[in-house]
């Protein structure tokens, strides 16, 4: 689905169209769920966080001022749900993560060798998140900045650092 179609669906959903919101859910749910699983490493928590995020988005979509920001807003909502649920669940389930992010691992099939995937998984957690959002979710620096609530310059430097680290490790192998 292209950005123009997404924006039109967001506008329709803001005007009360349940069909438009349903189309947005169908399109984004698998991507958001995959992102939540990567953040939490707990599939049940990821499902719950994703559903909670969609419920919150449904209730507040009319307040979204810029339809172009929907994708970032949705990812950010899921990220916060994962963080909140992981913090609460850590007491009950003894999860060993402060915000459910340190266990993120890139597990999608890679076009190159499995060495690349192995090297990505060795990156610091924040770098793995940036790599995931930029390359696997095809997000812009601005969108990643909104999701991770980090300045764009910092996102650029983390992305650059991750690329250089990967390049260095892959050349040496």
N, C-alpha and C positions, 0 to 999 in steps of 0.2 A: 504494500500500500504506500503510495507516495505522500509526501508531506502535505500537499494541497488537499488531498482526500481526507487525511487525518484532521486537518484544521476545519474542514467543512463539517465533518462528523462531530467535532468538539462543539462547534457553534450550534449545530442542531441539538446536541445533548444539553447544552446550556439553556436552550429554549424549551426543554422538556421532552424531547424525543427519546423514548426508551429504546427504540430500534437503533438509533444512532449510538447510544451508549452501549448497547449490546454488541454492536459491530466493533466498537473500540475495545471492548472487553475480549471479544473473540480474537481480535488481532494481537493485542498486547499480552494477554494472559500467559501464553507459553513462554514468551520472552521474560516477562516479569518473574514468573515462577522460577525459571532457570537462574536468573540473577539472585533471587532470594535463597535458593538452594546453595549457590556459591558463597553467599554471605554467611549463611548459618551452618552449613554442613549438616543440617537436620531437615530432612524432607517434610516431616509433619509440621514443624515450626514454620518452614517456608510456605507450605500450603495455607496455614492459618494466617500468617503475616500478609500473604498476597490477597487473600479474601478480605481481611480487615482493611487493607489499603484501598481496595476497590470500593468497599462500602463507604469509607471516608471520602474518597474522591467523588462518588456518586452524590453524596450529601452536599458537597461543597463545590461542585464543578461550576456552578453559576458565578462563584466569586473569582474564578480564574479570569484575569483581565486580558491575557494574551493567549489565544488558542495555539500559537506556535510553541508555547512553553509547556504544553500538555505532557509531552513525552518525558521531559526532565522532571516535571512536577510529579508524575506518576512514579517514576523510578525513585525519586526522593521520598515519596510517601511509603513505598515498600521498604526502602532502606531504614527509615525511622521505625517502622513496624517491626522489622527484624531486630533492630537494636533494642527496642522496648521489650519485645517478647523474649529475647535471649537473656537480657538482664533478669527478668522475672523468672525465666525457666532455669537459670543457672543455679538458683537456690533449690529448686525442686529436682532438677535432672542432673545436677552437678556438671553442667557444661563448663568447660575450661576456657571460656572466652569472655572477654570484657564486653565486647559489642557484637560478637558473632561473626567477626570478619577474619580473624587470623587463620582460620582453616580453609580459606578460599583456595581452590585449585582449578586450574584451567584444564578441563577434561574433554573439550570438543576435539574432533578429529582435526589434525593439522595437515596442511598441504605439504609441508616439508617433513623432516624426520621427527622421530619421537624425542630426539635430543632437544629440539626446540621446546617441546611441551615440558620436558624435564627441567630445562633451564628456567622457563617461565614460573614453574612451581617453586623454584628456589629463590625467586625474587622476594623482596620485602612485601608484606601484605598490601600496603597502599599502592605499590607499583603494580601488583597483580590486578588490583581493582581498576586502575587506570588503563592498563593493557586490555583487560576484559571489556570495559565500556567503550574504549576507542576502536579496537579492532574487531571484537566479536559482536558488539552491539551497534557499531558504526555511528557512534555519537560524536558530536563536535566537542571541542575543548570547552566551549561555553556551557553545553549541556552537562558535561562531566563536572565542571566547576559548581553548577547548581546542585547536582546530586550529592557530591561529596562535601558541599559547603566549604570549598577551598578556593582561593583566588586563582584566576586563569593562568597567571604566570607560574604559580606553583604546580599546577597541572601540567603545563608545558615542560617544566624542568623535570618533573617525575617521569613523564613520558620519555623525554630525552635520556634521562638516566637509565631507565629500563631498557631502552633500545641499545644504548651503548654497552650496558652490562651484558645483554643477550649477544650482541655482536662480538664482544670480547671473548665470551665463553664459547661461542660456536666456532670462532676462528681458531681457538686453541685446541679444539677437539678434532 
